Amino acid sequence: MSWSTGKDSAWALHEARRAGEVEIVGLLTTVTSAFGRVSMHGVREALLDAQAAALGLPCRKVAIPSPCPNEVYEREMSRALAEARAAGVTHVVFGDLYLADLRAWREARMAEVGMTCSFPLWQRPTDALARDMIGGGLRATLTCVDPRKLDRSFAGRAFDGALLADLPPGVDPCGENGEFHTFACGGPMFARPIATVGGEVVERDGFVFADVLPA
């Protein structure tokens, strides 16, 4: 499972398990080594570990620098995927929804190491999907906001019905256009919820990050 710590990854894992077509045997996550945080989402590594434990899955962490040149990212990911393939893994599940160019890139990279992609959420309408997630018990917090697309005040808010109602016109309900990223802390995919408290909100590299701390 390509795991970002966010709601889309969590719900894709849930749907993949429900479908039963593949057995999820582990998580694959990029971690920015200088900060000990999950790349882009800015989530602390300790919370990634808590998610993995609550999912009952091992996590293969791919360490990358900051900033990370694309060739370094591809090299480190290819190495991790090759190790997984050698261990017998045949598929990688992704939580992508609509970005066709990203899907094509993923499929090309997976094909290079002899693996197949699975996209359980592909092209599901994001307004209905967001409400399905919330109605299905998913709990998540907005950890990263692009202030060019969404006001910084949304950083740190819960991903819930009130948030959906407050999103400005043009903002995707699932943040599919990069408006926001999340940390999933509860839901049917976890054996138990992950207790957290809100931390500092900072702006870094053009994004607004809301820290999430283990409670």
Number of C-alpha atoms within 10 A of each C-alpha: 24 19 25 27 26 21 28 27 24 31 24 25 25 17 16 21 15 11 11 9 9 14 12 17 11 18 21 20 20 21 26 22 16 11 14 14 19 25 22 17 22 24 26 20 17 14 22 22 14 17 26 18 16 17 18 14 15 14 19 17 19 18 18 19 15 11 9 12 10 8 9 12 15 13 11 15 20 16 13 17 23 18 13 19 16 11 9 10 18 16 18 22 21 24 23 20 21 16 12 12 9 12 18 11 11 15 16 15 18 20 12 12 17 14 19 17 18 19 17 22 21 17 13 13 13 18 12 11 18 24 17 13 21 16 12 12 14 23 23 24 24 24 27 28 27 21 17 10 15 19 14 20 12 22 25 25 16 18 23 18 12 10 13 17 9 9 14 12 7 9 16 17 23 24 18 16 14 14 19 27 26 30 28 29 23 20 21 16 22 19 13 15 17 18 13 13 10 15 13 10 17 13 14 8 7 10 18 24 27 27 21 22 15 13 8
